[in-house]
Amino acid sequence: MRLLGLASAELLSEMLEAEHQAVFGESVATRQARKSALTELKETDPDAYFAIPAVERSLSKSGGCKGH
């Protein structure tokens, strides 16, 4: 990846992770795993998936996006 020498890919990755943590209250990997688990639940047991209130399915453990 070419970044015009302004920042390294590692620095941008660290910044993305920090901002993701600030916004969603969880790491990128944790959020991806949680969303993947919900997708699998929806495919394997739709009744259990829809028994979880939509607001809980769409928000992170910390209560969602700041400012929303």
C-alpha positions in Angstrom: 0.0 0.0 0.0 1.4 3.4 -1.0 0.7 6.2 1.5 2.7 9.1 -0.1 5.1 8.9 2.9 2.7 10.7 5.1 2.0 7.9 7.5 2.9 4.2 7.7 0.4 1.5 7.3 1.1 0.4 10.9 0.4 4.0 12.2 -2.9 4.1 10.2 -3.9 0.7 11.5 -3.3 1.8 15.1 -5.2 5.0 14.5 -8.1 3.1 13.0 -8.2 0.7 15.9 -8.1 3.6 18.5 -10.9 5.5 16.7 -13.0 2.3 16.4 -12.6 1.7 20.1 -13.6 5.3 20.9 -16.7 5.1 18.6 -17.9 1.5 19.1 -16.4 0.8 22.5 -14.8 -2.4 21.3 -11.9 -3.4 19.0 -12.4 -4.1 15.3 -11.7 -7.8 15.9 -14.2 -8.0 18.7 -16.9 -6.2 16.7 -16.3 -8.4 13.7 -16.5 -11.6 15.9 -19.8 -10.4 17.5 -21.4 -9.5 14.2 -20.2 -12.8 12.7 -21.8 -14.7 15.6 -25.1 -12.8 15.1 -25.0 -13.6 11.4 -24.5 -17.3 12.1 -27.2 -17.3 14.7 -29.6 -15.6 12.2 -28.8 -18.3 9.7 -29.0 -21.3 12.1 -31.7 -20.2 14.5 -33.8 -17.3 13.3 -36.1 -17.5 16.2 -33.3 -17.0 18.7 -31.8 -14.2 16.6 -35.1 -12.3 16.5 -35.7 -12.9 20.2 -32.8 -10.5 20.8 -34.1 -6.9 20.6 -33.0 -5.2 17.4 -31.4 -2.4 19.4 -29.2 -4.9 21.2 -28.2 -6.6 18.0 -27.2 -3.4 16.3 -25.4 -1.7 19.2 -22.0 -2.5 20.8 -21.7 -3.7 24.4 -20.9 -0.1 25.4 -24.3 1.2 24.2 -23.5 2.2 20.7 -22.0 5.0 18.8 -21.1 8.1 20.7 -23.3 11.0 19.9 -26.1 8.9 18.4 
